[in-house]
Amino acid sequence: MRSLILATMCFASSACSNIETENGAPQWDFDHNIQFEQTKLSENKYHLQVNPKSDTHFAELATFMMRQSYKICGTYGYTIEVLTGVERFDDRKFSPNLMMPSLSANIECPSLK
């Protein structure tokens, strides 16, 4: 009986970790408390958009983008082309209520030969 319960729990936990999300669907990273959207554009190219909340700092968004890029590609050597959302150093000083746009970039993974 105990082994049946253990086997059921192992199966249930592995089933949850293998859930595929729709291409471009909003996802949530609970560890970093960040919402993002990841879209596969081609074999080695992806679009990643990290959506800020009011209390999320740019440094956290940029760090998450770097880590997610590594997770997508599985290796270093990827290229990040930032499209929108880069915060200037003095943005929060002169406009404390400024709504920052999402940090958006294209990620290109190195091709494996």
Biopython code that builds the backbone (N, CA, C, O; Angstrom):
import numpy as np
from Bio.PDB.StructureBuilder import StructureBuilder

atoms = [
    (1, "MET", "N", (0.824, -1.187, 0.000)),
    (1, "MET", "CA", (0.000, 0.000, 0.000)),
    (1, "MET", "C", (0.878, 1.265, 0.000)),
    (1, "MET", "O", (0.609, 2.229, -0.716)),
    (2, "ARG", "N", (1.919, 1.227, 0.815)),
    (2, "ARG", "CA", (2.814, 2.371, 0.908)),
    (2, "ARG", "C", (3.532, 2.620, -0.422)),
    (2, "ARG", "O", (3.705, 3.772, -0.819)),
    (3, "SER", "N", (3.946, 1.567, -1.107)),
    (3, "SER", "CA", (4.627, 1.715, -2.393)),
    (3, "SER", "C", (3.670, 2.219, -3.466)),
    (3, "SER", "O", (4.090, 2.938, -4.373)),
    (4, "LEU", "N", (2.399, 1.858, -3.381)),
    (4, "LEU", "CA", (1.409, 2.358, -4.330)),
    (4, "LEU", "C", (1.218, 3.870, -4.167)),
    (4, "LEU", "O", (1.130, 4.595, -5.159)),
    (5, "ILE", "N", (1.155, 4.334, -2.948)),
    (5, "ILE", "CA", (1.011, 5.769, -2.688)),
    (5, "ILE", "C", (2.252, 6.515, -3.160)),
    (5, "ILE", "O", (2.141, 7.579, -3.768)),
    (6, "LEU", "N", (3.419, 5.973, -2.890)),
    (6, "LEU", "CA", (4.668, 6.595, -3.325)),
    (6, "LEU", "C", (4.742, 6.656, -4.846)),
    (6, "LEU", "O", (5.140, 7.679, -5.403)),
    (7, "ALA", "N", (4.367, 5.585, -5.518)),
    (7, "ALA", "CA", (4.390, 5.558, -6.982)),
    (7, "ALA", "C", (3.405, 6.566, -7.558)),
    (7, "ALA", "O", (3.714, 7.238, -8.542)),
    (8, "THR", "N", (2.234, 6.677, -6.962)),
    (8, "THR", "CA", (1.230, 7.633, -7.425)),
    (8, "THR", "C", (1.723, 9.063, -7.255)),
    (8, "THR", "O", (1.527, 9.894, -8.142)),
    (9, "MET", "N", (2.360, 9.360, -6.126)),
    (9, "MET", "CA", (2.874, 10.711, -5.893)),
    (9, "MET", "C", (3.995, 11.048, -6.864)),
    (9, "MET", "O", (4.066, 12.175, -7.354)),
    (10, "CYS", "N", (4.874, 10.088, -7.152)),
    (10, "CYS", "CA", (5.961, 10.321, -8.109)),
    (10, "CYS", "C", (5.403, 10.587, -9.503)),
    (10, "CYS", "O", (5.877, 11.480, -10.205)),
    (11, "PHE", "N", (4.397, 9.812, -9.903)),
    (11, "PHE", "CA", (3.784, 10.003, -11.206)),
    (11, "PHE", "C", (3.104, 11.364, -11.297)),
    (11, "PHE", "O", (3.229, 12.052, -12.310)),
    (12, "ALA", "N", (2.394, 11.755, -10.259)),
    (12, "ALA", "CA", (1.683, 13.032, -10.251)),
    (12, "ALA", "C", (2.657, 14.211, -10.308)),
    (12, "ALA", "O", (2.405, 15.185, -11.016)),
    (13, "SER", "N", (3.751, 14.130, -9.578)),
    (13, "SER", "CA", (4.708, 15.238, -9.586)),
    (13, "SER", "C", (5.447, 15.331, -10.915)),
    (13, "SER", "O", (5.757, 16.435, -11.362)),
    (14, "SER", "N", (5.738, 14.207, -11.555)),
    (14, "SER", "CA", (6.420, 14.261, -12.847)),
    (14, "SER", "C", (5.466, 14.713, -13.941)),
    (14, "SER", "O", (5.901, 15.340, -14.907)),
    (15, "ALA", "N", (4.196, 14.416, -13.818)),
    (15, "ALA", "CA", (3.221, 14.854, -14.814)),
    (15, "ALA", "C", (3.083, 16.362, -14.809)),
    (15, "ALA", "O", (2.927, 16.966, -15.870)),
    (16, "CYS", "N", (3.137, 16.983, -13.652)),
    (16, "CYS", "CA", (3.003, 18.440, -13.552)),
    (16, "CYS", "C", (4.210, 19.157, -14.139)),
    (16, "CYS", "O", (4.065, 20.247, -14.691)),
    (17, "SER", "N", (5.382, 18.578, -14.034)),
    (17, "SER", "CA", (6.581, 19.260, -14.506)),
    (17, "SER", "C", (6.761, 19.170, -16.013)),
    (17, "SER", "O", (7.592, 19.884, -16.575)),
    (18, "ASN", "N", (6.008, 18.315, -16.673)),
    (18, "ASN", "CA", (6.161, 18.143, -18.112)),
    (18, "ASN", "C", (5.037, 18.792, -18.910)),
    (18, "ASN", "O", (4.824, 18.438, -20.069)),
    (19, "ILE", "N", (4.324, 19.725, -18.318)),
    (19, "ILE", "CA", (3.226, 20.377, -19.006)),
    (19, "ILE", "C", (3.792, 21.318, -20.056)),
    (19, "ILE", "O", (4.605, 22.187, -19.742)),
    (20, "GLU", "N", (3.365, 21.148, -21.304)),
    (20, "GLU", "CA", (3.778, 22.022, -22.390)),
    (20, "GLU", "C", (2.833, 23.211, -22.447)),
    (20, "GLU", "O", (1.616, 23.048, -22.357)),
    (21, "THR", "N", (3.387, 24.400, -22.595)),
    (21, "THR", "CA", (2.552, 25.583, -22.719)),
    (21, "THR", "C", (2.463, 25.957, -24.184)),
    (21, "THR", "O", (3.360, 25.654, -24.971)),
    (22, "GLU", "N", (1.391, 26.606, -24.538)),
    (22, "GLU", "CA", (1.174, 27.042, -25.905)),
    (22, "GLU", "C", (2.212, 28.099, -26.273)),
    (22, "GLU", "O", (2.599, 28.916, -25.437)),
    (23, "ASN", "N", (2.654, 28.077, -27.517)),
    (23, "ASN", "CA", (3.653, 29.019, -27.996)),
    (23, "ASN", "C", (3.137, 30.446, -27.852)),
    (23, "ASN", "O", (2.125, 30.793, -28.461)),
    (24, "GLY", "N", (3.807, 31.279, -27.061)),
    (24, "GLY", "CA", (3.420, 32.666, -26.860)),
    (24, "GLY", "C", (2.434, 32.894, -25.731)),
    (24, "GLY", "O", (2.050, 34.034, -25.470)),
    (25, "ALA", "N", (2.017, 31.832, -25.057)),
    (25, "ALA", "CA", (1.061, 31.983, -23.958)),
    (25, "ALA", "C", (1.755, 32.575, -22.737)),
    (25, "ALA", "O", (2.922, 32.276, -22.484)),
    (26, "PRO", "N", (1.047, 33.413, -21.978)),
    (26, "PRO", "CA", (1.650, 33.965, -20.754)),
    (26, "PRO", "C", (1.990, 32.857, -19.759)),
    (26, "PRO", "O", (1.202, 31.936, -19.544)),
    (27, "GLN", "N", (3.168, 32.961, -19.161)),
    (27, "GLN", "CA", (3.633, 31.994, -18.168)),
    (27, "GLN", "C", (4.043, 32.760, -16.918)),
    (27, "GLN", "O", (4.251, 33.973, -16.962)),
    (28, "TRP", "N", (4.156, 32.051, -15.816)),
    (28, "TRP", "CA", (4.499, 32.679, -14.550)),
    (28, "TRP", "C", (5.660, 31.928, -13.933)),
    (28, "TRP", "O", (5.605, 30.707, -13.791)),
    (29, "ASP", "N", (6.707, 32.639, -13.564)),
    (29, "ASP", "CA", (7.825, 32.057, -12.837)),
    (29, "ASP", "C", (7.614, 32.393, -11.362)),
    (29, "ASP", "O", (7.832, 33.525, -10.932)),
    (30, "PHE", "N", (7.187, 31.391, -10.597)),
    (30, "PHE", "CA", (6.850, 31.624, -9.197)),
    (30, "PHE", "C", (8.087, 31.846, -8.333)),
    (30, "PHE", "O", (8.002, 32.509, -7.299)),
    (31, "ASP", "N", (9.231, 31.304, -8.738)),
    (31, "ASP", "CA", (10.463, 31.510, -7.970)),
    (31, "ASP", "C", (10.890, 32.978, -7.976)),
    (31, "ASP", "O", (11.354, 33.502, -6.963)),
    (32, "HIS", "N", (10.731, 33.627, -9.110)),
    (32, "HIS", "CA", (11.164, 35.018, -9.250)),
    (32, "HIS", "C", (9.995, 35.989, -9.259)),
    (32, "HIS", "O", (10.202, 37.201, -9.306)),
    (33, "ASN", "N", (8.765, 35.476, -9.213)),
    (33, "ASN", "CA", (7.555, 36.289, -9.181)),
    (33, "ASN", "C", (7.483, 37.212, -10.401)),
    (33, "ASN", "O", (7.246, 38.414, -10.281)),
    (34, "ILE", "N", (7.696, 36.607, -11.592)),
    (34, "ILE", "CA", (7.731, 37.351, -12.847)),
    (34, "ILE", "C", (6.849, 36.654, -13.873)),
    (34, "ILE", "O", (6.865, 35.429, -13.988)),
    (35, "GLN", "N", (6.071, 37.452, -14.624)),
    (35, "GLN", "CA", (5.278, 36.921, -15.725)),
    (35, "GLN", "C", (6.046, 37.142, -17.017)),
    (35, "GLN", "O", (6.658, 38.194, -17.209)),
    (36, "PHE", "N", (6.016, 36.141, -17.915)),
    (36, "PHE", "CA", (6.723, 36.277, -19.182)),
    (36, "PHE", "C", (5.986, 35.526, -20.280)),
    (36, "PHE", "O", (5.144, 34.667, -20.017)),
    (37, "GLU", "N", (6.324, 35.872, -21.513)),
    (37, "GLU", "CA", (5.788, 35.201, -22.681)),
    (37, "GLU", "C", (6.959, 34.788, -23.554)),
    (37, "GLU", "O", (7.853, 35.585, -23.835)),
    (38, "GLN", "N", (6.943, 33.542, -23.974)),
    (38, "GLN", "CA", (8.036, 32.991, -24.769)),
    (38, "GLN", "C", (7.452, 32.419, -26.052)),
    (38, "GLN", "O", (6.570, 31.560, -26.010)),
    (39, "THR", "N", (7.944, 32.896, -27.196)),
    (39, "THR", "CA", (7.436, 32.472, -28.495)),
    (39, "THR", "C", (8.589, 31.946, -29.331)),
    (39, "THR", "O", (9.626, 32.599, -29.451)),
    (40, "LYS", "N", (8.410, 30.773, -29.906)),
    (40, "LYS", "CA", (9.429, 30.210, -30.796)),
    (40, "LYS", "C", (9.197, 30.771, -32.191)),
    (40, "LYS", "O", (8.135, 30.560, -32.778)),
    (41, "LEU", "N", (10.188, 31.487, -32.728)),
    (41, "LEU", "CA", (10.074, 32.103, -34.044)),
    (41, "LEU", "C", (10.566, 31.182, -35.148)),
    (41, "LEU", "O", (9.964, 31.105, -36.218)),
    (42, "SER", "N", (11.663, 30.487, -34.883)),
    (42, "SER", "CA", (12.225, 29.520, -35.825)),
    (42, "SER", "C", (13.020, 28.495, -35.027)),
    (42, "SER", "O", (12.941, 28.470, -33.799)),
    (43, "GLU", "N", (13.777, 27.663, -35.705)),
    (43, "GLU", "CA", (14.487, 26.568, -35.026)),
    (43, "GLU", "C", (15.383, 27.044, -33.886)),
    (43, "GLU", "O", (15.368, 26.448, -32.809)),
    (44, "ASN", "N", (16.161, 28.102, -34.095)),
    (44, "ASN", "CA", (17.099, 28.584, -33.083)),
    (44, "ASN", "C", (16.792, 30.002, -32.613)),
    (44, "ASN", "O", (17.642, 30.632, -31.984)),
    (45, "LYS", "N", (15.604, 30.516, -32.902)),
    (45, "LYS", "CA", (15.295, 31.902, -32.560)),
    (45, "LYS", "C", (13.977, 31.969, -31.790)),
    (45, "LYS", "O", (12.983, 31.345, -32.161)),
    (46, "TYR", "N", (14.002, 32.749, -30.704)),
    (46, "TYR", "CA", (12.846, 32.900, -29.825)),
    (46, "TYR", "C", (12.615, 34.369, -29.522)),
    (46, "TYR", "O", (13.532, 35.188, -29.594)),
    (47, "HIS", "N", (11.370, 34.689, -29.181)),
    (47, "HIS", "CA", (11.025, 36.023, -28.697)),
    (47, "HIS", "C", (10.630, 35.875, -27.238)),
    (47, "HIS", "O", (9.792, 35.038, -26.905)),
    (48, "LEU", "N", (11.223, 36.677, -26.367)),
    (48, "LEU", "CA", (10.953, 36.625, -24.933)),
    (48, "LEU", "C", (10.520, 38.004, -24.470)),
    (48, "LEU", "O", (11.210, 38.998, -24.700)),
    (49, "GLN", "N", (9.372, 38.052, -23.818)),
    (49, "GLN", "CA", (8.859, 39.306, -23.271)),
    (49, "GLN", "C", (8.637, 39.114, -21.783)),
    (49, "GLN", "O", (7.874, 38.241, -21.370)),
    (50, "VAL", "N", (9.305, 39.929, -20.980)),
    (50, "VAL", "CA", (9.203, 39.857, -19.527)),
    (50, "VAL", "C", (8.367, 41.045, -19.067)),
    (50, "VAL", "O", (8.736, 42.198, -19.289)),
    (51, "ASN", "N", (7.235, 40.751, -18.422)),
    (51, "ASN", "CA", (6.278, 41.790, -18.034)),
    (51, "ASN", "C", (6.524, 42.249, -16.601)),
    (51, "ASN", "O", (6.503, 41.436, -15.677)),
    (52, "PRO", "N", (6.757, 43.549, -16.412)),
    (52, "PRO", "CA", (7.031, 44.048, -15.064)),
    (52, "PRO", "C", (5.754, 44.243, -14.246)),
    (52, "PRO", "O", (4.680, 44.497, -14.791)),
    (53, "LYS", "N", (5.894, 44.119, -12.953)),
    (53, "LYS", "CA", (4.852, 44.533, -12.025)),
    (53, "LYS", "C", (5.315, 45.867, -11.450)),
    (53, "LYS", "O", (6.428, 46.312, -11.732)),
    (54, "SER", "N", (4.481, 46.496, -10.657)),
    (54, "SER", "CA", (4.830, 47.818, -10.140)),
    (54, "SER", "C", (6.045, 47.785, -9.213)),
    (54, "SER", "O", (6.761, 48.781, -9.106)),
    (55, "ASP", "N", (6.291, 46.656, -8.541)),
    (55, "ASP", "CA", (7.410, 46.581, -7.598)),
    (55, "ASP", "C", (8.611, 45.797, -8.137)),
    (55, "ASP", "O", (9.540, 45.501, -7.385)),
    (56, "THR", "N", (8.603, 45.457, -9.432)),
    (56, "THR", "CA", (9.709, 44.708, -10.029)),
    (56, "THR", "C", (10.717, 45.682, -10.621)),
    (56, "THR", "O", (10.356, 46.540, -11.427)),
    (57, "HIS", "N", (11.955, 45.554, -10.231)),
    (57, "HIS", "CA", (13.004, 46.442, -10.726)),
    (57, "HIS", "C", (13.583, 45.903, -12.027)),
    (57, "HIS", "O", (13.534, 44.705, -12.303)),
    (58, "PHE", "N", (14.127, 46.815, -12.813)),
    (58, "PHE", "CA", (14.702, 46.459, -14.107)),
    (58, "PHE", "C", (15.800, 45.406, -13.966)),
    (58, "PHE", "O", (15.910, 44.514, -14.808)),
    (59, "ALA", "N", (16.598, 45.495, -12.933)),
    (59, "ALA", "CA", (17.691, 44.536, -12.740)),
    (59, "ALA", "C", (17.158, 43.108, -12.616)),
    (59, "ALA", "O", (17.771, 42.169, -13.125)),
    (60, "GLU", "N", (16.023, 42.944, -11.945)),
    (60, "GLU", "CA", (15.420, 41.615, -11.810)),
    (60, "GLU", "C", (14.906, 41.107, -13.154)),
    (60, "GLU", "O", (15.042, 39.924, -13.467)),
    (61, "LEU", "N", (14.316, 42.001, -13.948)),
    (61, "LEU", "CA", (13.819, 41.610, -15.268)),
    (61, "LEU", "C", (14.966, 41.193, -16.184)),
    (61, "LEU", "O", (14.877, 40.182, -16.881)),
    (62, "ALA", "N", (16.043, 41.976, -16.179)),
    (62, "ALA", "CA", (17.191, 41.683, -17.034)),
    (62, "ALA", "C", (17.881, 40.383, -16.616)),
    (62, "ALA", "O", (18.295, 39.593, -17.465)),
    (63, "THR", "N", (18.000, 40.168, -15.321)),
    (63, "THR", "CA", (18.613, 38.935, -14.832)),
    (63, "THR", "C", (17.765, 37.730, -15.212)),
    (63, "THR", "O", (18.292, 36.701, -15.635)),
    (64, "PHE", "N", (16.453, 37.858, -15.063)),
    (64, "PHE", "CA", (15.564, 36.764, -15.455)),
    (64, "PHE", "C", (15.692, 36.480, -16.948)),
    (64, "PHE", "O", (15.686, 35.321, -17.361)),
    (65, "MET", "N", (15.807, 37.537, -17.764)),
    (65, "MET", "CA", (15.935, 37.338, -19.205)),
    (65, "MET", "C", (17.209, 36.570, -19.545)),
    (65, "MET", "O", (17.199, 35.704, -20.420)),
    (66, "MET", "N", (18.304, 36.886, -18.855)),
    (66, "MET", "CA", (19.560, 36.157, -19.087)),
    (66, "MET", "C", (19.419, 34.687, -18.703)),
    (66, "MET", "O", (19.838, 33.803, -19.450)),
    (67, "ARG", "N", (18.834, 34.429, -17.546)),
    (67, "ARG", "CA", (18.672, 33.050, -17.081)),
    (67, "ARG", "C", (17.716, 32.262, -17.965)),
    (67, "ARG", "O", (17.960, 31.090, -18.254)),
    (68, "GLN", "N", (16.635, 32.892, -18.394)),
    (68, "GLN", "CA", (15.667, 32.211, -19.257)),
    (68, "GLN", "C", (16.270, 31.938, -20.632)),
    (68, "GLN", "O", (15.975, 30.913, -21.246)),
    (69, "SER", "N", (17.104, 32.840, -21.115)),
    (69, "SER", "CA", (17.791, 32.627, -22.395)),
    (69, "SER", "C", (18.696, 31.412, -22.316)),
    (69, "SER", "O", (18.748, 30.609, -23.248)),
    (70, "TYR", "N", (19.403, 31.273, -21.214)),
    (70, "TYR", "CA", (20.255, 30.090, -21.015)),
    (70, "TYR", "C", (19.403, 28.825, -20.944)),
    (70, "TYR", "O", (19.774, 27.788, -21.494)),
    (71, "LYS", "N", (18.270, 28.915, -20.270)),
    (71, "LYS", "CA", (17.368, 27.762, -20.149)),
    (71, "LYS", "C", (16.811, 27.363, -21.513)),
    (71, "LYS", "O", (16.696, 26.174, -21.811)),
    (72, "ILE", "N", (16.465, 28.345, -22.342)),
    (72, "ILE", "CA", (15.929, 28.073, -23.675)),
    (72, "ILE", "C", (16.973, 27.386, -24.542)),
    (72, "ILE", "O", (16.693, 26.366, -25.171)),
    (73, "CYS", "N", (18.184, 27.952, -24.572)),
    (73, "CYS", "CA", (19.234, 27.458, -25.466)),
    (73, "CYS", "C", (19.975, 26.243, -24.907)),
    (73, "CYS", "O", (20.461, 25.404, -25.666)),
    (74, "GLY", "N", (20.059, 26.153, -23.590)),
    (74, "GLY", "CA", (20.762, 25.026, -22.986)),
    (74, "GLY", "C", (22.270, 25.162, -22.993)),
    (74, "GLY", "O", (22.977, 24.238, -22.591)),
    (75, "THR", "N", (22.771, 26.295, -23.444)),
    (75, "THR", "CA", (24.212, 26.514, -23.506)),
    (75, "THR", "C", (24.484, 28.025, -23.558)),
    (75, "THR", "O", (23.581, 28.828, -23.791)),
    (76, "TYR", "N", (25.735, 28.380, -23.336)),
    (76, "TYR", "CA", (26.130, 29.780, -23.495)),
    (76, "TYR", "C", (26.397, 30.055, -24.971)),
    (76, "TYR", "O", (26.407, 29.133, -25.787)),
    (77, "GLY", "N", (26.610, 31.304, -25.306)),
    (77, "GLY", "CA", (26.877, 31.687, -26.689)),
    (77, "GLY", "C", (25.640, 32.214, -27.390)),
    (77, "GLY", "O", (25.681, 32.505, -28.586)),
    (78, "TYR", "N", (24.540, 32.341, -26.661)),
    (78, "TYR", "CA", (23.317, 32.873, -27.264)),
    (78, "TYR", "C", (23.445, 34.385, -27.452)),
    (78, "TYR", "O", (24.262, 35.040, -26.805)),
    (79, "THR", "N", (22.625, 34.919, -28.346)),
    (79, "THR", "CA", (22.603, 36.349, -28.639)),
    (79, "THR", "C", (21.259, 36.916, -28.218)),
    (79, "THR", "O", (20.210, 36.365, -28.550)),
    (80, "ILE", "N", (21.297, 38.026, -27.480)),
    (80, "ILE", "CA", (20.072, 38.700, -27.066)),
    (80, "ILE", "C", (19.995, 40.038, -27.801)),
    (80, "ILE", "O", (20.878, 40.884, -27.661)),
    (81, "GLU", "N", (18.932, 40.218, -28.583)),
    (81, "GLU", "CA", (18.678, 41.484, -29.270)),
    (81, "GLU", "C", (17.520, 42.165, -28.537)),
    (81, "GLU", "O", (16.364, 41.777, -28.703)),
    (82, "VAL", "N", (17.829, 43.169, -27.736)),
    (82, "VAL", "CA", (16.818, 43.866, -26.944)),
    (82, "VAL", "C", (16.012, 44.778, -27.868)),
    (82, "VAL", "O", (16.576, 45.560, -28.633)),
    (83, "LEU", "N", (14.688, 44.667, -27.787)),
    (83, "LEU", "CA", (13.791, 45.451, -28.640)),
    (83, "LEU", "C", (13.182, 46.642, -27.904)),
    (83, "LEU", "O", (13.163, 47.753, -28.434)),
    (84, "THR", "N", (12.687, 46.420, -26.689)),
    (84, "THR", "CA", (12.078, 47.491, -25.906)),
    (84, "THR", "C", (12.273, 47.226, -24.424)),
    (84, "THR", "O", (12.593, 46.109, -24.015)),
    (85, "GLY", "N", (12.075, 48.278, -23.614)),
    (85, "GLY", "CA", (12.007, 48.121, -22.177)),
    (85, "GLY", "C", (13.249, 48.441, -21.385)),
    (85, "GLY", "O", (13.267, 48.220, -20.174)),
    (86, "VAL", "N", (14.291, 48.951, -22.017)),
    (86, "VAL", "CA", (15.502, 49.281, -21.266)),
    (86, "VAL", "C", (15.256, 50.568, -20.484)),
    (86, "VAL", "O", (14.857, 51.589, -21.044)),
    (87, "GLU", "N", (15.500, 50.494, -19.201)),
    (87, "GLU", "CA", (15.272, 51.621, -18.306)),
    (87, "GLU", "C", (16.537, 52.462, -18.202)),
    (87, "GLU", "O", (17.633, 51.928, -18.030)),
    (88, "ARG", "N", (16.381, 53.785, -18.309)),
    (88, "ARG", "CA", (17.522, 54.676, -18.098)),
    (88, "ARG", "C", (17.815, 54.754, -16.606)),
    (88, "ARG", "O", (16.953, 54.469, -15.775)),
    (89, "PHE", "N", (19.019, 55.136, -16.285)),
    (89, "PHE", "CA", (19.453, 55.194, -14.894)),
    (89, "PHE", "C", (18.605, 56.143, -14.052)),
    (89, "PHE", "O", (18.338, 55.871, -12.881)),
    (90, "ASP", "N", (18.183, 57.259, -14.652)),
    (90, "ASP", "CA", (17.458, 58.272, -13.893)),
    (90, "ASP", "C", (15.941, 58.269, -14.116)),
    (90, "ASP", "O", (15.268, 59.210, -13.696)),
    (91, "ASP", "N", (15.388, 57.247, -14.758)),
    (91, "ASP", "CA", (13.953, 57.197, -15.013)),
    (91, "ASP", "C", (13.132, 57.262, -13.728)),
    (91, "ASP", "O", (12.174, 58.032, -13.658)),
    (92, "ARG", "N", (13.476, 56.486, -12.724)),
    (92, "ARG", "CA", (12.688, 56.452, -11.489)),
    (92, "ARG", "C", (12.892, 57.720, -10.648)),
    (92, "ARG", "O", (12.025, 58.090, -9.855)),
    (93, "LYS", "N", (14.034, 58.377, -10.825)),
    (93, "LYS", "CA", (14.303, 59.603, -10.067)),
    (93, "LYS", "C", (13.411, 60.751, -10.546)),
    (93, "LYS", "O", (12.838, 61.479, -9.735)),
    (94, "PHE", "N", (13.298, 60.908, -11.865)),
    (94, "PHE", "CA", (12.536, 62.023, -12.422)),
    (94, "PHE", "C", (11.068, 61.692, -12.659)),
    (94, "PHE", "O", (10.235, 62.595, -12.738)),
    (95, "SER", "N", (10.746, 60.418, -12.773)),
    (95, "SER", "CA", (9.356, 59.995, -12.991)),
    (95, "SER", "C", (9.055, 58.790, -12.108)),
    (95, "SER", "O", (9.031, 57.664, -12.605)),
    (96, "PRO", "N", (8.827, 58.993, -10.822)),
    (96, "PRO", "CA", (8.648, 57.858, -9.913)),
    (96, "PRO", "C", (7.411, 57.011, -10.217)),
    (96, "PRO", "O", (7.362, 55.846, -9.824)),
    (97, "ASN", "N", (6.417, 57.565, -10.904)),
    (97, "ASN", "CA", (5.202, 56.824, -11.226)),
    (97, "ASN", "C", (5.171, 56.349, -12.674)),
    (97, "ASN", "O", (4.118, 55.957, -13.179)),
    (98, "LEU", "N", (6.307, 56.381, -13.334)),
    (98, "LEU", "CA", (6.396, 55.980, -14.732)),
    (98, "LEU", "C", (6.091, 54.489, -14.879)),
    (98, "LEU", "O", (6.648, 53.662, -14.157)),
    (99, "MET", "N", (5.211, 54.153, -15.813)),
    (99, "MET", "CA", (4.894, 52.754, -16.112)),
    (99, "MET", "C", (5.898, 52.274, -17.158)),
    (99, "MET", "O", (5.850, 52.702, -18.311)),
    (100, "MET", "N", (6.789, 51.402, -16.760)),
    (100, "MET", "CA", (7.812, 50.907, -17.670)),
    (100, "MET", "C", (7.209, 49.875, -18.628)),
    (100, "MET", "O", (6.370, 49.069, -18.225)),
    (101, "PRO", "N", (7.634, 49.901, -19.887)),
    (101, "PRO", "CA", (7.158, 48.883, -20.825)),
    (101, "PRO", "C", (7.796, 47.533, -20.514)),
    (101, "PRO", "O", (8.768, 47.442, -19.765)),
    (102, "SER", "N", (7.235, 46.508, -21.096)),
    (102, "SER", "CA", (7.792, 45.168, -20.920)),
    (102, "SER", "C", (9.181, 45.098, -21.536)),
    (102, "SER", "O", (9.459, 45.753, -22.540)),
    (103, "LEU", "N", (10.042, 44.306, -20.932)),
    (103, "LEU", "CA", (11.372, 44.059, -21.480)),
    (103, "LEU", "C", (11.213, 42.988, -22.545)),
    (103, "LEU", "O", (10.837, 41.855, -22.244)),
    (104, "SER", "N", (11.497, 43.342, -23.775)),
    (104, "SER", "CA", (11.233, 42.469, -24.911)),
    (104, "SER", "C", (12.514, 42.274, -25.712)),
    (104, "SER", "O", (13.235, 43.234, -25.986)),
    (105, "ALA", "N", (12.795, 41.018, -26.089)),
    (105, "ALA", "CA", (14.015, 40.739, -26.831)),
    (105, "ALA", "C", (13.855, 39.486, -27.690)),
    (105, "ALA", "O", (13.009, 38.632, -27.427)),
    (106, "ASN", "N", (14.686, 39.404, -28.712)),
    (106, "ASN", "CA", (14.798, 38.190, -29.505)),
    (106, "ASN", "C", (16.055, 37.465, -29.059)),
    (106, "ASN", "O", (17.115, 38.073, -28.910)),
    (107, "ILE", "N", (15.932, 36.161, -28.846)),
    (107, "ILE", "CA", (17.069, 35.342, -28.426)),
    (107, "ILE", "C", (17.408, 34.390, -29.559)),
    (107, "ILE", "O", (16.540, 33.689, -30.078)),
    (108, "GLU", "N", (18.677, 34.374, -29.936)),
    (108, "GLU", "CA", (19.140, 33.446, -30.969)),
    (108, "GLU", "C", (20.143, 32.492, -30.343)),
    (108, "GLU", "O", (21.180, 32.904, -29.823)),
    (109, "CYS", "N", (19.817, 31.222, -30.404)),
    (109, "CYS", "CA", (20.692, 30.183, -29.844)),
    (109, "CYS", "C", (21.780, 29.845, -30.835)),
    (109, "CYS", "O", (21.561, 29.927, -32.043)),
    (110, "PRO", "N", (22.964, 29.461, -30.344)),
    (110, "PRO", "CA", (24.017, 29.047, -31.271)),
    (110, "PRO", "C", (23.613, 27.744, -31.938)),
    (110, "PRO", "O", (23.053, 26.853, -31.299)),
    (111, "SER", "N", (23.902, 27.639, -33.227)),
    (111, "SER", "CA", (23.560, 26.405, -33.942)),
    (111, "SER", "C", (24.596, 25.351, -33.619)),
    (111, "SER", "O", (25.798, 25.613, -33.653)),
    (112, "LEU", "N", (24.127, 24.168, -33.308)),
    (112, "LEU", "CA", (25.007, 23.039, -32.999)),
    (112, "LEU", "C", (25.308, 22.288, -34.269)),
    (112, "LEU", "O", (24.401, 21.877, -34.993)),
    (113, "LYS", "N", (26.583, 22.111, -34.537)),
    (113, "LYS", "CA", (26.988, 21.436, -35.789)),
    (113, "LYS", "C", (27.393, 20.022, -35.529)),
    (113, "LYS", "O", (27.763, 19.305, -36.459)),
]
sb = StructureBuilder()
sb.init_structure("model")
sb.init_model(0)
sb.init_chain("A")
sb.init_seg("    ")
for serial, (resi, resn, name, xyz) in enumerate(atoms, 1):
    if name == "N":
        sb.init_residue(resn, " ", resi, " ")
    sb.init_atom(name, np.array(xyz, "f"), 0.0, 1.0, " ", f" {name:<3s}", serial, name[0])
structure = sb.get_structure()
